[in-house]
Amino acid sequence: MKIPHKFMITKKLLKYLSLSSLIAILVSSCSPHHEQSTFTNAGPVAQAQSELFYLMFWIAGIIFVLVQGALIFALLNFRRKEHPIPGSDFKLPDIPPKQVHGNTKLEILWTIIPALILVAIAVPTVQTIYSTYEPPEDSDPLEIVAMGHQWWWEFRYPNEGIVTANELRVPTNRPVKVTLQSQDVIHSFWIPQVAGKKDTVPGNTNQMWFQVDEPGNYSGQCAEFCGVAHARMRFRVIAEDEADFNVWLNAMKTPPKTTSSEGYGLFLAHCSMCHSIDSYMNESYEKEITVQDDRWADWFHNQEESVRVSAPNLTHLGIRTMLAAGQKDMTRENLIAWIKDPSDIKQGTRMQSVATVYQGGVAKLKEHEVEAIADYLLSQIPDGWGSVSTSAESLEEAEAMVWNTPEEHGEYLFVNQGCSGCHSLNEDEVIVGPSMYGLIDRSGSKVEGLSAEEYIYQSITYPNEYIVDGYAANVMPQIFVNLSEEELNALVSYLKTIK
Ligand code: CUA
């Protein structure tokens, strides 16, 4: 069939367009201006890795030109030719060249030359590998632990006692020594403009270092396929000069401006089993590491029934710039959307399959409750860091409340502090922790020497010491010890009435 002329042109045009767009995509990935381009070097480690790359590239380039040049020369000059016989239509076929086999000199030569090239490349390669392992000897590196999780990054500052997630703050012009670990599967730590890649391997510790010369944000990415959300396992390195970095360090150990709001209770009830929010406190570092391991072990050993799994630390979330491991900017709107239906933003997140508030689908919360949690989280900003407007009103509201009886106060706290999210008031109904029904009747006989009231009081303040058979430790937040004496007594008074 003959194709009409104008269709031929369209077909050609399409071919041309698709080819040129493919080339454009390929070339744009080499752009040094892209935030994940390795062609921009933001520090000495990236520089060393880059230099090694260019050395290899040019050596390979020269070899390519020589080999291809020799090939093309041979193809053009030793083609089979036919020789026409003058005055006739006949042609003489080419005479086959003399056939040779084996040339010891040549064979030795083309074995030795590549071997020498490999040795020449190996020297700077091995040197660079070792130099990117340990920071320079006379330096004073900042030590951090980068822990890979499906699918987010935990960053620990062991010497400063700080834990955070998905945003790594570092000082400029100072080496950062990174200990690489993983809790679940193999991930790879990579900050394209700064350093990498190096794997985080469960049960094994790797090490690397990097340094950032200029303040700014640098994009990071997991570079080893680790499951469904691998491509969405990003992070951000925020490099600041030493003074600004120290401000952040201090701020991370400072309590937030406001702690009480409607959202706080909801957060405690629905989110706090997996997400820590109070790592500004003393000794919270050791606690967080233990709890994170417990969360993981719980989920790993019983994925069907576990009500918790390891999850990002949300302490001072209000000062972070991104959410969901780099998927979205940290805005109220995005945070609300994320809390409502995390899988819509990041497929693979375990929030919905683990947290009871989701029951596998969108959050079983009212619109204003989701907003309250988002506002509470965004208000988690260290005191003195900046101005916070959200929750200030609700704090005043709470302070202005008057209680007629301790029981009434206790009932308010039971809801407001999130207890009701995990503890049912009905006989035989278990949400997460034991039901509160008939608590007073059984508490007196639990621990010898403790009255029922004392037992309840102690269980609220030091839950891990009074774990009921069949329930796991470290599930209940250990923060109620911070409630006032009056509030704790009110809670006990209220709980005594549940029967
Ligand atoms: Cu973690 Cu890919």
Boltz pocket constraint, residues with backbone or C-beta under 6 A from the ligand:
constraints:
  - pocket:
      binder: B
      contacts: [[A, 148], [A, 149], [A, 150], [A, 151], [A, 186], [A, 187], [A, 188], [A, 222], [A, 223], [A, 224], [A, 225], [A, 226], [A, 227], [A, 229], [A, 230], [A, 231], [A, 233]]
      max_distance: 6.0
